Amino acid sequence: MTNEQIFDKCVEIYKILDNDKKEEKAKRELFYLLDKIQNKIPYPPILNHLIRKFGLYPYMNQDTSILEDRFLIECFKTNIGENEPRVLHREQSRILKSLLDEKESLILSAPTSFGKSFIIDALIAIKKPKNILIIVPTISLLDEARRRLIRKFYNYKIITVVQQTNLESNNIFIFPPERAVEYFPFINKENIKLDFFVVDEFYKISKEYENERFAPLQNAILKYTGISNQRYYICPNIDKITNENSILCKGMKFECLNFNTVFININKCYRDKNFKKEQKILEIIKRDEKNLVYTKSQKSIKNVCKILTENTSIKKSNALLENFAKWLLEYYGEHYLNDALKIGVGIHHGKLHRCLSQLQVKLFDEKDSLKTIISTSSLIEGVNIPAKNLILWDNKNGTKNINHFTYKNIIGRSGRMFKYFIGEVYLFESPDEDNNQEKILDVEIKSESLSINDEINNEVPNNIQAEVKKNQLKIIDLMGKDKFNLLKKEASLKNDLGVILKIIQILQSEDFNGEIFTYLFNDEPDKWYILSKIATIREFHCNNINDASNINNVELVKKLSQNWIKPLPKLIKDMRIDLDNFFKFENHVTFKVASIFSDINTLQKILYPEKEIDISSFVTKLSNAFLPSVVYTLEEFGLPRIISKKLHQCKFIDFENKDLTLEQTLYKFKEHKADDIVNILKENNLYHDFEDYILNYFYDGLGK
């Protein structure tokens, strides 16, 4: 566009703003104008001044602004931990000022593109709090937050796993809710106070919107509120909070902002008479743009990949993705992702190995690499992965209809400040979204959020206290009051009441012999007889890992015990399941089965103290999918187990050393560069071409 055309368009927008008083329409026209220009030419002063009118100060071009506007930009520059200060928009600055000056605790509802994490970074940089806890909903978001903060705040120790207990004077804890609950006894024991407590995606506190994982989040908030000086809870798109005086958010101010930094254009494709999903997605993906495709399940991801890979007209990918596909084929075996990568398509879901998810997010962020990612809700919840186009392939999350918050989060992935002023959303199914209905978040505490051995705060409503006491009586009836009082002194149990009662009944049954625990201390899975006993608990079984009725979960656990020893393709063949089902089952073992055995260990020590048996080492094996503990944790940092195994073979690190800590391992890596590790692998003939990319990504997340 010429300067004259830009001038005329600015005048037109001013008229909409001043005469028609239609601010939203005027703002939308501004975004379309910025999208056309795409920073290809310097903004003329009239455009900078128009941007200022909407409070979008980061978009202003300081060099071409009039003196008054240049001065304003300087006023809104803020230290967010980077080399240069960044310009905040009007509402970011106001929220930050409130947190800094008034030191109040705040619940902020704002659109996905608002830039809520900027406020966290600015507060840390300016206020320099000593201890900060950030609770995030997913591992994907944990990794993103860790990498962002470790690059900025190298004078802080970033703690993301419960094994990290060597604290420093300044610490940032980043945990999903379950880890936050597990880490609390250590925090409490060390008498650590939090200067700043952040909860991201706060709406997940409601059972209505997060039926499966609301309880650990509520429990974590209950535990940490009492030791926190200031709280900042953030979420998108809620209008009102009920039960504002609930113990979960007592004393906090609620701010609801509808301040957009991009415009999202909704295309309701499902309304078109001749609409066909397959035809439309191919039309969109053939463009040279970044695309996110939301699907309801892993099965749906596979179906969409099949549609794309079978269409030969889609542009082929580059050499880097070809190498990635070859690496996956060699170390993971056959999978539909291999073919998808070759046409520039990736996948993302919660069961996928963490390093694989992270690598694809990284490749998507690069200009000439992955063009499309097909995802379940795992990538939707807060991960900063902007795309030009968002395709809603399904209107469900699993088997349930997507709720308001999930829908808003999904469409919020399209568009991003400075990258895509206009985000295009393509609805392939109706989300049943009522834009006129007030979006209310109920923060009522539920009895499921309180472990049976939690101390009950007097601020907990009487009906919830009564329900918890009723549950406690059920356990007292089984194990007696004295043993229950001992149990209350232990760390929180991980499972719900039904599972706890079932475990106690198994442990106290006449035919149960506690000696079978001793067989868990050897490496002979055929003698792990306890597995068959525990298999009577429904939660032990991983559902939907093949339609075949001959799948035996006990045998799968035994075979999984070879995870470190056998190459992955051979292990999967021995387990007689495919790679997708392996991802599901391994995830199930590390979380659900491990939590059952953790509670078994706690309860058997209370019931039979005279036996002096502790199976925590077996619980650790389950939690780490039978990999060495540090190897499993390193996958969260972006280093695949395949490379860890190679480095063990090279004798770079002895991962089988039971005394090896994560801190020692990370320090060992920091003594070297990525190129050094590549050379070690090459010298031992264990190097694959794609591993240079993996190691550089891994090192990028280690900080200084």
Solvent accessible surface area in square Angstrom, and as a share of the most:
residue,aa,sasa,rsa
1,M,89,0.40
2,T,79,0.46
3,N,95,0.49
4,E,130,0.58
5,Q,96,0.43
6,I,0,0.00
7,F,105,0.44
8,D,83,0.43
9,K,45,0.19
10,C,0,0.00
11,V,50,0.29
12,E,81,0.36
13,I,0,0.00
14,Y,41,0.16
15,K,118,0.50
16,I,16,0.08
17,L,26,0.13
18,D,68,0.35
19,N,109,0.56
20,D,76,0.39
21,K,157,0.66
22,K,111,0.47
23,E,90,0.41
24,E,106,0.48
25,K,80,0.34
26,A,0,0.00
27,K,12,0.05
28,R,85,0.31
29,E,33,0.15
30,L,0,0.00
31,F,3,0.01
32,Y,77,0.29
33,L,2,0.01
34,L,0,0.00
35,D,32,0.17
36,K,142,0.60
37,I,4,0.02
38,Q,66,0.29
39,N,89,0.46
40,K,162,0.69
41,I,59,0.30
42,P,89,0.56
43,Y,9,0.03
44,P,20,0.12
45,P,66,0.41
46,I,39,0.20
47,L,0,0.00
48,N,0,0.00
49,H,58,0.26
50,L,0,0.00
51,I,0,0.00
52,R,58,0.21
53,K,97,0.41
54,F,3,0.01
55,G,0,0.00
56,L,0,0.00
57,Y,15,0.06
58,P,20,0.12
59,Y,10,0.04
60,M,15,0.07
61,N,47,0.24
62,Q,47,0.21
63,D,129,0.67
64,T,38,0.22
65,S,5,0.03
66,I,77,0.39
67,L,131,0.65
68,E,98,0.44
69,D,0,0.00
70,R,91,0.33
71,F,141,0.59
72,L,25,0.12
73,I,3,0.01
74,E,88,0.39
75,C,81,0.48
76,F,44,0.18
77,K,68,0.29
78,T,19,0.11
79,N,68,0.35
80,I,0,0.00
81,G,19,0.18
82,E,68,0.31
83,N,155,0.79
84,E,125,0.56
85,P,65,0.41
86,R,81,0.29
87,V,29,0.16
88,L,1,0.00
89,H,0,0.00
90,R,86,0.31
91,E,20,0.09
92,Q,4,0.02
93,S,30,0.19
94,R,101,0.37
95,I,1,0.01
96,L,8,0.04
97,K,128,0.54
98,S,18,0.12
99,L,0,0.00
100,L,38,0.19
101,D,87,0.45
102,E,116,0.52
103,K,132,0.56
104,E,39,0.18
105,S,14,0.09
106,L,1,0.00
107,I,3,0.02
108,L,0,0.00
109,S,1,0.00
110,A,0,0.00
111,P,13,0.08
112,T,22,0.13
113,S,8,0.05
114,F,0,0.00
115,G,20,0.19
116,K,25,0.11
117,S,40,0.26
118,F,50,0.21
119,I,0,0.00
120,I,6,0.03
121,D,0,0.00
122,A,0,0.00
123,L,1,0.00
124,I,1,0.00
125,A,8,0.06
126,I,77,0.39
127,K,75,0.32
128,K,132,0.56
129,P,10,0.06
130,K,107,0.45
131,N,19,0.10
132,I,0,0.00
133,L,1,0.01
134,I,5,0.03
135,I,1,0.01
136,V,3,0.02
137,P,8,0.05
138,T,20,0.11
139,I,33,0.17
140,S,25,0.16
141,L,8,0.04
142,L,1,0.00
143,D,7,0.04
144,E,44,0.20
145,A,5,0.04
146,R,4,0.01
147,R,15,0.06
148,R,45,0.16
149,L,0,0.00
150,I,28,0.14
151,R,122,0.45
152,K,26,0.11
153,F,11,0.05
154,Y,141,0.54
155,N,87,0.45
156,Y,15,0.06
157,K,29,0.12
158,I,16,0.08
159,I,0,0.00
160,T,1,0.01
161,V,7,0.04
162,V,32,0.19
163,Q,99,0.44
164,Q,6,0.03
165,T,60,0.35
166,N,98,0.50
167,L,48,0.24
168,E,105,0.47
169,S,79,0.51
170,N,37,0.19
171,N,4,0.02
172,I,0,0.00
173,F,1,0.00
174,I,0,0.00
175,F,1,0.00
176,P,7,0.05
177,P,7,0.04
178,E,73,0.33
179,R,38,0.14
180,A,0,0.00
181,V,25,0.15
182,E,88,0.39
183,Y,4,0.01
184,F,28,0.12
185,P,60,0.38
186,F,45,0.19
187,I,2,0.01
188,N,85,0.44
189,K,166,0.70
190,E,86,0.39
191,N,114,0.59
192,I,24,0.12
193,K,106,0.45
194,L,0,0.00
195,D,41,0.21
196,F,1,0.00
197,F,0,0.00
198,V,0,0.00
199,V,0,0.00
200,D,27,0.14
201,E,10,0.05
202,F,0,0.00
203,Y,3,0.01
204,K,16,0.07
205,I,0,0.00
206,S,4,0.02
207,K,75,0.32
208,E,124,0.56
209,Y,35,0.13
210,E,31,0.14
211,N,79,0.40
212,E,153,0.69
213,R,86,0.32
214,F,6,0.03
215,A,19,0.15
216,P,29,0.18
217,L,6,0.03
218,Q,1,0.00
219,N,11,0.06
220,A,0,0.00
221,I,0,0.00
222,L,33,0.17
223,K,36,0.15
224,Y,2,0.01
225,T,33,0.19
226,G,71,0.68
227,I,22,0.11
228,S,20,0.13
229,N,106,0.54
230,Q,5,0.02
231,R,25,0.09
232,Y,0,0.00
233,Y,0,0.00
234,I,4,0.02
235,C,0,0.00
236,P,3,0.02
237,N,35,0.18
238,I,0,0.00
239,D,64,0.33
240,K,96,0.41
241,I,5,0.03
242,T,45,0.26
243,N,73,0.37
244,E,90,0.40
245,N,128,0.66
246,S,18,0.12
247,I,22,0.11
248,L,0,0.00
249,C,2,0.01
250,K,105,0.44
251,G,70,0.68
252,M,21,0.09
253,K,93,0.39
254,F,44,0.18
255,E,24,0.11
256,C,61,0.36
257,L,25,0.13
258,N,115,0.59
259,F,13,0.06
260,N,40,0.21
261,T,0,0.00
262,V,4,0.03
263,F,50,0.21
264,I,46,0.23
265,N,44,0.22
266,I,60,0.30
267,N,41,0.21
268,K,82,0.35
269,C,6,0.03
270,Y,65,0.25
271,R,165,0.60
272,D,88,0.46
273,K,198,0.84
274,N,130,0.67
275,F,47,0.20
276,K,131,0.56
277,K,43,0.18
278,E,86,0.38
279,Q,120,0.53
280,K,47,0.20
281,I,0,0.00
282,L,25,0.13
283,E,84,0.38
284,I,0,0.00
285,I,11,0.06
286,K,107,0.45
287,R,85,0.31
288,D,110,0.57
289,E,56,0.25
290,K,20,0.09
291,N,0,0.00
292,L,2,0.01
293,V,1,0.00
294,Y,0,0.00
295,T,0,0.00
296,K,75,0.32
297,S,35,0.22
298,Q,21,0.09
299,K,153,0.65
300,S,7,0.04
301,I,0,0.00
302,K,95,0.40
303,N,74,0.38
304,V,0,0.00
305,C,1,0.01
306,K,117,0.49
307,I,37,0.19
308,L,0,0.00
309,T,41,0.24
310,E,116,0.52
311,N,39,0.20
312,T,119,0.69
313,S,72,0.46
314,I,9,0.04
315,K,157,0.67
316,K,131,0.55
317,S,27,0.17
318,N,53,0.27
319,A,76,0.59
320,L,49,0.25
321,L,1,0.00
322,E,59,0.26
323,N,39,0.20
324,F,0,0.00
325,A,2,0.02
326,K,119,0.50
327,W,0,0.00
328,L,6,0.03
329,L,85,0.42
330,E,101,0.45
331,Y,41,0.15
332,Y,5,0.02
333,G,13,0.12
334,E,143,0.64
335,H,28,0.12
336,Y,38,0.15
337,L,4,0.02
338,N,9,0.05
339,D,78,0.41
340,A,0,0.00
341,L,0,0.00
342,K,78,0.33
343,I,15,0.08
344,G,4,0.03
345,V,1,0.01
346,G,0,0.00
347,I,0,0.00
348,H,3,0.01
349,H,3,0.01
350,G,51,0.49
351,K,80,0.34
352,L,7,0.04
353,H,10,0.04
354,R,38,0.14
355,C,0,0.00
356,L,3,0.01
357,S,8,0.05
358,Q,13,0.06
359,L,0,0.00
360,Q,0,0.00
361,V,33,0.19
362,K,69,0.29
363,L,0,0.00
364,F,3,0.01
365,D,87,0.45
366,E,55,0.25
367,K,164,0.70
368,D,103,0.53
369,S,7,0.05
370,L,0,0.00
371,K,47,0.20
372,T,0,0.00
373,I,0,0.00
374,I,0,0.00
375,S,2,0.01
376,T,16,0.09
377,S,19,0.12
378,S,14,0.09
379,L,0,0.00
380,I,3,0.01
381,E,23,0.10
382,G,18,0.17
383,V,5,0.03
384,N,86,0.44
385,I,3,0.02
386,P,13,0.08
387,A,0,0.00
388,K,28,0.12
389,N,0,0.00
390,L,0,0.00
391,I,0,0.00
392,L,0,0.00
393,W,20,0.07
394,D,10,0.05
395,N,29,0.15
396,K,69,0.29
397,N,58,0.30
398,G,33,0.31
399,T,126,0.73
400,K,127,0.54
401,N,97,0.50
402,I,12,0.06
403,N,42,0.22
404,H,22,0.10
405,F,0,0.00
406,T,13,0.08
407,Y,12,0.05
408,K,50,0.21
409,N,1,0.01
410,I,0,0.00
411,I,14,0.07
412,G,3,0.03
413,R,6,0.02
414,S,0,0.00
415,G,0,0.00
416,R,34,0.13
417,M,34,0.15
418,F,95,0.40
419,K,88,0.37
420,Y,39,0.15
421,F,3,0.01
422,I,3,0.01
423,G,0,0.00
424,E,30,0.13
425,V,0,0.00
426,Y,16,0.06
427,L,1,0.01
428,F,4,0.02
429,E,50,0.22
430,S,37,0.24
431,P,15,0.10
432,D,111,0.58
433,E,38,0.17
434,D,71,0.37
435,N,111,0.57
436,N,149,0.77
437,Q,110,0.49
438,E,93,0.42
439,K,25,0.11
440,I,65,0.33
441,L,0,0.00
442,D,50,0.26
443,V,0,0.00
444,E,60,0.27
445,I,2,0.01
446,K,55,0.23
447,S,11,0.07
448,E,91,0.41
449,S,3,0.02
450,L,17,0.09
451,S,20,0.13
452,I,13,0.07
453,N,9,0.04
454,D,17,0.09
455,E,141,0.63
456,I,40,0.20
457,N,75,0.38
458,N,140,0.72
459,E,93,0.42
460,V,3,0.02
461,P,58,0.36
462,N,125,0.64
463,N,95,0.49
464,I,8,0.04
465,Q,27,0.12
466,A,60,0.46
467,E,81,0.36
468,V,3,0.01
469,K,108,0.46
470,K,123,0.52
471,N,29,0.15
472,Q,18,0.08
473,L,107,0.53
474,K,83,0.35
475,I,0,0.00
476,I,35,0.18
477,D,121,0.63
478,L,60,0.30
479,M,12,0.05
480,G,32,0.30
481,K,132,0.56
482,D,115,0.60
483,K,66,0.28
484,F,7,0.03
485,N,65,0.33
486,L,89,0.44
487,L,0,0.00
488,K,62,0.26
489,K,167,0.71
490,E,77,0.35
491,A,65,0.51
492,S,34,0.22
493,L,13,0.07
494,K,98,0.42
495,N,17,0.09
496,D,90,0.46
497,L,35,0.17
498,G,49,0.47
499,V,2,0.01
500,I,2,0.01
501,L,33,0.16
502,K,75,0.32
503,I,1,0.00
504,I,0,0.00
505,Q,91,0.40
506,I,18,0.09
507,L,2,0.01
508,Q,73,0.33
509,S,44,0.29
510,E,182,0.82
511,D,105,0.54
512,F,23,0.10
513,N,82,0.42
514,G,5,0.05
515,E,86,0.38
516,I,22,0.11
517,F,1,0.00
518,T,60,0.35
519,Y,82,0.31
520,L,2,0.01
521,F,100,0.42
522,N,46,0.24
523,D,117,0.61
524,E,83,0.37
525,P,24,0.15
526,D,111,0.58
527,K,77,0.32
528,W,5,0.02
529,Y,108,0.41
530,I,0,0.00
531,L,0,0.00
532,S,67,0.43
533,K,62,0.26
534,I,1,0.00
535,A,21,0.16
536,T,88,0.51
537,I,4,0.02
538,R,181,0.66
539,E,40,0.18
540,F,1,0.00
541,H,63,0.28
542,C,16,0.09
543,N,111,0.57
544,N,123,0.63
545,I,7,0.03
546,N,61,0.31
547,D,153,0.79
548,A,51,0.39
549,S,120,0.77
550,N,100,0.52
551,I,35,0.18
552,N,75,0.39
553,N,15,0.08
554,V,15,0.09
555,E,68,0.30
556,L,7,0.03
557,V,1,0.00
558,K,30,0.13
559,K,73,0.31
560,L,0,0.00
561,S,17,0.11
562,Q,50,0.22
563,N,5,0.02
564,W,27,0.09
565,I,121,0.61
566,K,52,0.22
567,P,82,0.51
568,L,12,0.06
569,P,47,0.30
570,K,107,0.45
571,L,1,0.00
572,I,15,0.07
573,K,161,0.68
574,D,38,0.20
575,M,4,0.02
576,R,178,0.65
577,I,11,0.06
578,D,72,0.37
579,L,14,0.07
580,D,20,0.11
581,N,11,0.06
582,F,0,0.00
583,F,4,0.02
584,K,48,0.20
585,F,1,0.01
586,E,7,0.03
587,N,37,0.19
588,H,28,0.13
589,V,0,0.00
590,T,11,0.06
591,F,107,0.44
592,K,63,0.27
593,V,1,0.00
594,A,4,0.03
595,S,18,0.11
596,I,0,0.00
597,F,0,0.00
598,S,20,0.13
599,D,1,0.01
600,I,0,0.00
601,N,10,0.05
602,T,24,0.14
603,L,0,0.00
604,Q,1,0.00
605,K,81,0.34
606,I,13,0.06
607,L,10,0.05
608,Y,53,0.20
609,P,76,0.48
610,E,125,0.56
611,K,74,0.32
612,E,157,0.70
613,I,17,0.09
614,D,68,0.35
615,I,0,0.00
616,S,53,0.34
617,S,61,0.39
618,F,2,0.01
619,V,21,0.12
620,T,65,0.38
621,K,65,0.28
622,L,0,0.00
623,S,40,0.26
624,N,8,0.04
625,A,0,0.00
626,F,19,0.08
627,L,9,0.04
628,P,23,0.15
629,S,41,0.26
630,V,11,0.06
631,V,0,0.00
632,Y,30,0.11
633,T,12,0.07
634,L,0,0.00
635,E,5,0.02
636,E,2,0.01
637,F,10,0.04
638,G,0,0.00
639,L,0,0.00
640,P,0,0.00
641,R,12,0.04
642,I,19,0.10
643,I,0,0.00
644,S,0,0.00
645,K,50,0.21
646,K,11,0.05
647,L,0,0.00
648,H,41,0.18
649,Q,108,0.48
650,C,23,0.14
651,K,177,0.75
652,F,22,0.09
653,I,11,0.05
654,D,81,0.42
655,F,5,0.02
656,E,99,0.44
657,N,67,0.35
658,K,192,0.81
659,D,117,0.60
660,L,34,0.17
661,T,55,0.32
662,L,9,0.05
663,E,43,0.19
664,Q,102,0.45
665,T,1,0.00
666,L,22,0.11
667,Y,144,0.55
668,K,68,0.29
669,F,0,0.00
670,K,98,0.42
671,E,106,0.47
672,H,54,0.24
673,K,150,0.64
674,A,10,0.08
675,D,89,0.46
676,D,52,0.27
677,I,0,0.00
678,V,10,0.05
679,N,72,0.37
680,I,36,0.18
681,L,0,0.00
682,K,105,0.45
683,E,135,0.61
684,N,68,0.35
685,N,141,0.72
686,L,45,0.23
687,Y,55,0.21
688,H,26,0.12
689,D,94,0.49
690,F,1,0.00
691,E,0,0.00
692,D,52,0.27
693,Y,36,0.14
694,I,0,0.00
695,L,0,0.00
696,N,70,0.36
697,Y,17,0.06
698,F,0,0.00
699,Y,38,0.14
700,D,68,0.35
701,G,0,0.00
702,L,6,0.03
703,G,27,0.26
704,K,172,0.73
